Amino acid sequence: MQDADVIIIGGGIMGCSIAWQLGKYGKRVLVLERKDVAAGSAGATDGVVGYHTKRPGPQMDLAVASIAMFRDLAGELGENIEFDFTAGGMQPAEDKMQYDLLASIAEEQRTSGVDIRMISGDEARALEPNLADDVYGALYCPTSGKVNPLKLTNAFAHAAKRGGAVIQTETEVTGFLIRDGAVKGVCTDRGEYYCDTVVNACGSWAGLTAKMAGLDLPVTPRKGQLAVTEPVDFFMRATIQCALYNIIKFRPEAIRDKRALKLGASLSIEQTENGGMIIGSTREFAGFEKENTFEAIDVMMKRAIRFFPALENVDIIRFFSGFRPYTPDGLPMLGETAALKGFYMAAGHEGDGIALSPITGKLIAELIAEGKPSYNIDVFSPNRFLG
């Protein structure tokens, strides 16, 4: 007897989004989570929901479809997720070289029909008066937004439960039941659970989970370090990353600072609803080593004060870090594996998981329940890594 129609491994933002969407099809869903809901990436990140940080091409097109879903998401989930669609996104440049590199990236991004434009330093300061006086110019996306990732993940989880899903925490997956090239269940430290469909939504641990099923799928952790300040009066509206954020991500060959390249260090900053500032961040290949480092903190704080001098006397109340699920080509893995029937991947979104969580849940649910998603996801198939 089956315990569920679908077992989802991972109670993070992807797993809970998929569980919610599967409930709309009347599927019996069991979510197995090693720790607690939102204990992974969603609990250790900022809440940027923007176009301007997305890779031009298929990833950007997917982001356009996903971000459109955010407009009605709070109403559908029945909870306040602190989504602000009009916050805007900005990337200030320190000089003409950075400005020109951002302009070339923005030109490619606009092919997806998004409003991403280049503005002068004076225009940037008019929008964000606390910006440093010597900012040369900036990339600006007026329709980028922000959300509270913890509230969003929990809202997905609550909606999934209302739809009939069972979310079982403190349960570690230890293996899979496989017969005749198809998955038939999941082995855990609390027993075996039977099903014909498994979704690997384990974030940075998805590669390790796939390996237990005999699949070599390159999802690896990329550490991001962040800081949180004391609450302050209104300081900024937009979510802001310095130009190095996109340049490191899309034009790394242009970076001359070896430390910045090693750490993937650039400024990422936003103000939360309670007034605190979230300051980051890094992109480091450090395995699952989660400690904050003085080197990264030093770089992040100097970048923050360089662009926002008024932060110099604001107190930091805590530092934290988390992992982003990285893939070699920068694209997530979405869909069923050809090598193991019934085994689906929904992981590898790296730093774009918050923004892509609504569409990922919808498409994976459609694929499982209807046999075909409403949006072509062939380019994201995990089979591209399986030969």
C-alpha positions as CSV (number, residue, x, y, z in Angstrom):
1,M,0.0,0.0,0.0
2,Q,1.3,3.4,-0.9
3,D,1.9,6.0,1.8
4,A,1.5,8.9,-0.7
5,D,1.1,9.6,-4.4
6,V,4.1,11.9,-4.2
7,I,6.9,12.1,-1.7
8,I,8.8,15.4,-1.7
9,I,12.2,15.4,0.0
10,G,13.0,18.8,1.4
11,G,10.7,21.2,3.3
12,G,12.2,24.4,2.0
13,I,10.7,26.9,-0.4
14,M,10.7,24.6,-3.4
15,G,9.3,21.6,-1.6
16,C,6.5,23.5,0.0
17,S,5.6,25.3,-3.2
18,I,5.4,22.0,-5.1
19,A,3.3,20.4,-2.3
20,W,0.9,23.3,-2.4
21,Q,0.4,23.1,-6.1
22,L,0.1,19.3,-6.1
23,G,-2.8,19.6,-3.6
24,K,-4.8,21.4,-6.2
25,Y,-4.8,18.2,-8.2
26,G,-5.9,16.2,-5.2
27,K,-2.6,14.4,-4.9
28,R,-1.7,12.7,-1.6
29,V,1.6,14.4,-0.7
30,L,4.1,13.6,2.0
31,V,7.0,16.1,2.5
32,L,10.0,14.7,4.4
33,E,12.3,17.3,6.0
34,R,15.5,16.6,7.8
35,K,15.2,19.6,10.1
36,D,12.4,22.0,10.0
37,V,10.5,24.0,7.3
38,A,12.7,26.8,5.9
39,A,15.8,25.4,7.7
40,G,17.9,25.6,4.5
41,S,18.5,28.4,1.9
42,A,15.1,30.2,2.5
43,G,16.0,30.7,6.1
44,A,19.4,32.2,5.3
45,T,18.9,34.7,2.5
46,D,17.6,38.0,1.5
47,G,14.3,38.4,-0.3
48,V,15.1,39.9,-3.7
49,V,12.5,39.2,-6.3
50,G,13.9,40.9,-9.3
51,Y,14.7,40.6,-13.0
52,H,18.0,42.4,-13.1
53,T,20.0,39.6,-11.3
54,K,18.8,36.9,-13.7
55,R,20.9,35.3,-16.5
56,P,19.7,36.5,-19.9
57,G,17.8,33.8,-21.9
58,P,15.8,30.8,-20.5
59,Q,16.4,31.7,-16.8
60,M,15.2,35.3,-17.4
61,D,12.2,34.1,-19.3
62,L,11.3,31.7,-16.4
63,A,11.8,34.6,-13.9
64,V,9.3,36.7,-15.9
65,A,6.7,34.0,-15.6
66,S,7.4,33.4,-11.9
67,I,7.5,37.0,-10.8
68,A,4.1,37.6,-12.5
69,M,2.7,35.1,-10.1
70,F,3.8,37.1,-7.1
71,R,1.2,39.8,-7.7
72,D,-1.6,37.5,-6.5
73,L,0.4,35.2,-4.3
74,A,-0.4,36.6,-0.9
75,G,-4.1,36.5,-1.7
76,E,-3.9,32.9,-2.9
77,L,-1.9,31.8,0.1
78,G,-4.0,33.8,2.5
79,E,-1.0,35.3,4.4
80,N,1.1,38.4,4.4
81,I,4.4,37.6,2.8
82,E,5.7,41.2,2.9
83,F,5.9,41.4,-0.9
84,D,6.6,44.8,-2.4
85,F,6.4,44.8,-6.2
86,T,7.3,48.4,-6.5
87,A,10.5,48.5,-4.4
88,G,12.7,48.6,-7.5
89,G,16.2,47.1,-8.0
90,M,19.4,49.0,-8.5
91,Q,23.0,48.2,-9.1
92,P,25.3,51.3,-8.7
93,A,28.5,51.4,-10.7
94,E,31.7,53.0,-9.4
95,D,33.2,54.0,-12.8
96,K,32.6,54.0,-16.5
97,M,34.0,50.5,-17.0
98,Q,31.5,49.0,-14.5
99,Y,28.7,51.1,-16.0
100,D,29.5,49.9,-19.5
101,L,29.7,46.2,-18.4
102,L,26.3,46.6,-16.7
103,A,24.9,48.2,-19.8
104,S,25.9,45.3,-22.0
105,I,24.3,42.8,-19.6
106,A,21.1,44.9,-19.4
107,E,20.9,45.0,-23.2
108,E,20.8,41.1,-23.2
109,Q,18.3,41.0,-20.3
110,R,15.9,43.3,-22.1
111,T,15.4,40.7,-24.9
112,S,13.0,39.1,-22.4
113,G,10.8,42.2,-22.4
114,V,11.8,43.5,-19.0
115,D,12.2,47.1,-18.0
116,I,15.9,47.3,-17.1
117,R,17.6,50.6,-17.9
118,M,20.8,52.5,-17.2
119,I,20.6,55.8,-15.2
120,S,23.1,58.5,-14.2
121,G,24.6,58.9,-10.8
122,D,22.4,61.9,-10.1
123,E,19.3,59.9,-11.1
124,A,20.4,57.1,-8.8
125,R,20.8,59.5,-5.9
126,A,17.4,61.1,-6.5
127,L,15.9,57.6,-6.1
128,E,18.1,56.6,-3.2
129,P,19.5,59.8,-1.4
130,N,21.8,57.8,0.9
131,L,23.9,56.6,-2.0
132,A,27.5,57.9,-2.0
133,D,28.1,61.1,-3.9
134,D,30.7,59.6,-6.3
135,V,28.5,56.8,-7.7
136,Y,29.0,57.0,-11.5
137,G,25.7,55.6,-12.6
138,A,23.5,52.6,-12.1
139,L,21.5,49.8,-13.6
140,Y,17.9,50.2,-12.6
141,C,14.8,48.0,-12.7
142,P,11.7,49.8,-11.4
143,T,9.6,46.6,-11.2
144,S,11.9,44.5,-9.2
145,G,10.5,43.7,-5.7
146,K,11.2,42.0,-2.4
147,V,9.5,39.5,-0.2
148,N,10.1,37.9,3.3
149,P,11.5,34.4,2.3
150,L,10.7,32.9,5.7
151,K,7.1,34.1,5.6
152,L,6.7,33.0,2.0
153,T,8.0,29.5,2.7
154,N,5.8,29.1,5.7
155,A,2.8,30.4,3.8
156,F,3.5,27.7,1.1
157,A,3.7,25.1,3.9
158,H,0.4,26.2,5.5
159,A,-1.4,26.2,2.2
160,A,0.0,22.8,1.4
161,K,-1.3,21.4,4.7
162,R,-4.7,22.9,4.0
163,G,-4.7,21.1,0.7
164,G,-4.1,17.8,2.4
165,A,-0.2,17.5,2.4
166,V,1.5,16.0,5.4
167,I,4.8,17.7,6.3
168,Q,7.0,15.5,8.5
169,T,10.0,17.2,10.0
170,E,13.0,15.7,11.8
171,T,13.1,12.9,9.3
172,E,16.3,12.1,7.4
173,V,16.3,10.3,4.1
174,T,18.8,7.5,4.0
175,G,18.1,5.8,0.7
176,F,15.5,4.8,-1.9
177,L,13.5,1.7,-2.8
178,I,14.1,1.0,-6.4
179,R,12.7,-1.8,-8.6
180,D,13.0,-2.3,-12.4
181,G,14.6,1.1,-12.9
182,A,11.8,3.0,-11.1
183,V,11.6,4.5,-7.6
184,K,9.1,2.8,-5.3
185,G,9.7,4.5,-2.0
186,V,12.0,6.3,0.4
187,C,14.1,4.9,3.3
188,T,14.4,7.2,6.3
189,D,15.6,7.1,9.9
190,R,12.0,6.7,10.8
191,G,11.1,3.9,8.5
192,E,10.2,3.3,4.9
193,Y,7.5,5.2,2.9
194,Y,6.1,3.9,-0.4
195,C,5.2,5.9,-3.5
196,D,5.8,5.9,-7.3
197,T,6.9,9.5,-7.5
198,V,9.7,11.3,-5.6
199,V,10.7,14.9,-5.9
200,N,14.2,15.9,-4.9
201,A,13.8,19.4,-3.6
202,C,16.8,19.3,-1.2
203,G,18.5,22.6,-2.3
204,S,22.2,22.5,-1.8
205,W,21.9,18.9,-0.6
206,A,20.1,17.7,-3.7
207,G,23.3,16.3,-5.3
208,L,23.9,14.1,-2.2
209,T,20.3,13.0,-2.2
210,A,20.5,12.1,-5.9
211,K,23.7,10.1,-5.3
212,M,21.8,7.9,-2.8
213,A,19.5,7.0,-5.8
214,G,22.6,6.2,-8.0
215,L,22.4,9.5,-9.9
216,D,25.4,11.8,-10.4
217,L,23.8,15.2,-10.6
218,P,26.2,18.2,-9.9
219,V,24.3,20.3,-7.4
220,T,26.8,21.7,-4.9
221,P,26.7,24.3,-2.1
222,R,27.8,27.8,-2.6
223,K,28.1,29.7,0.7
224,G,26.7,33.2,1.2
225,Q,27.5,35.3,4.2
226,L,25.3,38.1,5.4
227,A,24.8,40.6,8.2
228,V,21.7,42.2,9.9
229,T,21.8,45.6,11.4
230,E,19.7,47.1,14.2
231,P,16.4,48.6,13.0
232,V,16.9,52.2,11.6
233,D,14.5,54.8,10.2
234,F,13.6,54.6,6.6
235,F,16.9,54.3,4.7
236,M,16.3,52.8,1.3
237,R,13.4,51.5,-0.8
238,A,15.1,49.5,-3.6
239,T,17.0,46.3,-3.2
240,I,20.5,47.2,-4.1
241,Q,23.5,45.2,-5.3
242,C,26.7,46.9,-6.4
243,A,27.8,46.5,-10.0
244,L,30.2,43.7,-9.1
245,Y,27.2,41.4,-8.3
246,N,26.2,41.0,-11.9
247,I,29.8,41.4,-13.2
248,I,31.1,38.5,-11.1
249,K,28.0,36.5,-12.0
250,F,28.0,37.1,-15.8
251,R,31.4,38.7,-16.7
252,P,33.9,37.2,-14.2
253,E,36.8,37.6,-16.6
254,A,36.5,41.4,-16.1
255,I,37.3,41.2,-12.3
256,R,40.9,42.1,-11.4
257,D,40.5,41.9,-7.6
258,K,41.4,38.3,-6.8
259,R,40.0,38.4,-3.3
260,A,36.6,39.6,-4.6
261,L,36.6,36.9,-7.2
262,K,37.6,34.2,-4.7
263,L,34.9,35.2,-2.3
264,G,32.4,36.2,-5.0
265,A,32.1,39.3,-2.8
266,S,29.8,42.2,-3.8
267,L,27.4,44.4,-2.0
268,S,23.8,43.2,-1.6
269,I,21.6,45.3,0.7
270,E,18.0,45.8,1.5
271,Q,15.9,47.2,4.3
272,T,13.3,44.9,5.9
273,E,9.8,45.8,7.0
274,N,11.0,46.2,10.6
275,G,13.8,48.6,9.6
276,G,16.8,46.3,9.8
277,M,19.2,46.2,7.0
278,I,20.3,42.9,5.5
279,I,23.9,43.3,4.1
280,G,25.7,40.7,2.0
281,S,27.0,38.8,0.3
282,T,29.5,36.3,-0.9
283,R,29.5,33.3,-3.3
284,E,32.0,30.9,-1.9
285,F,32.8,27.3,-2.7
286,A,33.5,26.0,0.8
287,G,31.7,22.7,0.9
288,F,29.2,22.7,3.8
289,E,31.4,24.8,6.0
290,K,29.0,27.4,7.4
291,E,31.0,29.6,9.7
292,N,31.3,33.3,9.1
293,T,34.8,34.5,8.3
294,F,36.6,37.7,9.2
295,E,37.8,38.0,5.6
296,A,34.3,38.0,4.1
297,I,32.8,40.2,6.9
298,D,35.6,42.8,6.3
299,V,34.9,42.9,2.5
300,M,31.1,43.1,3.0
301,M,31.2,45.9,5.6
302,K,33.7,48.0,3.6
303,R,31.5,47.6,0.5
304,A,28.4,48.7,2.4
305,I,30.1,51.8,3.8
306,R,31.7,52.6,0.4
307,F,28.2,52.9,-1.2
308,F,26.3,54.1,1.9
309,P,28.6,56.1,4.2
310,A,25.7,56.8,6.6
311,L,25.8,53.1,7.7
312,E,29.2,53.7,9.4
313,N,27.6,54.2,12.8
314,V,24.8,51.6,12.5
315,D,25.3,48.6,14.7
316,I,25.4,45.0,13.4
317,I,23.3,42.7,15.6
318,R,24.2,39.4,14.0
319,F,26.0,37.6,11.1
320,F,24.8,34.4,9.5
321,S,25.4,32.3,6.4
322,G,23.6,29.9,4.2
323,F,24.1,27.8,1.1
324,R,22.9,28.3,-2.4
325,P,22.4,25.3,-4.7
326,Y,24.9,25.8,-7.5
327,T,24.9,24.0,-10.9
328,P,27.8,24.2,-13.4
329,D,25.7,26.0,-16.1
330,G,23.9,28.3,-13.7
331,L,20.5,26.8,-14.5
332,P,18.2,24.8,-12.2
333,M,17.3,21.1,-12.7
334,L,13.6,20.7,-13.3
335,G,11.9,17.5,-14.3
336,E,12.1,13.7,-14.3
337,T,15.3,11.8,-14.7
338,A,15.5,9.4,-17.6
339,A,17.8,7.1,-15.6
340,L,15.3,6.5,-12.8
341,K,11.6,6.6,-13.5
342,G,9.5,8.6,-11.1
343,F,12.5,10.5,-9.7
344,Y,12.1,14.3,-10.3
345,M,14.5,17.1,-9.6
346,A,13.5,20.6,-8.4
347,A,16.8,22.0,-7.3
348,G,19.9,24.0,-8.4
349,H,18.4,27.5,-8.4
350,E,21.4,29.0,-6.7
351,G,20.6,32.6,-5.7
352,D,17.4,32.8,-7.7
353,G,15.3,30.3,-5.7
354,I,13.1,32.8,-3.9
355,A,12.0,34.5,-7.2
356,L,11.6,31.2,-9.0
357,S,9.7,29.3,-6.3
358,P,6.1,30.0,-7.5
359,I,6.8,28.9,-11.1
360,T,8.8,25.9,-10.0
361,G,6.0,24.6,-7.8
362,K,3.5,25.1,-10.6
363,L,5.5,23.5,-13.4
364,I,6.6,20.4,-11.4
365,A,3.1,19.8,-10.2
366,E,1.8,20.1,-13.8
367,L,4.4,17.7,-15.0
368,I,3.6,15.1,-12.4
369,A,-0.2,15.5,-12.5
370,E,-0.8,16.2,-16.2
371,G,2.3,14.7,-17.8
372,K,3.3,18.0,-19.4
373,P,4.0,21.5,-17.9
374,S,2.4,24.7,-19.3
375,Y,5.8,26.1,-19.9
376,N,8.6,24.3,-21.8
377,I,11.3,23.3,-19.4
378,D,13.4,21.1,-21.6
379,V,16.4,23.3,-21.2
380,F,16.3,22.8,-17.4
381,S,16.0,19.0,-17.6
382,P,18.4,17.2,-15.2
383,N,19.1,14.7,-18.0
384,R,21.5,17.3,-19.5
385,F,24.0,16.1,-16.9
386,L,23.3,12.4,-17.2
387,G,24.5,11.9,-20.8
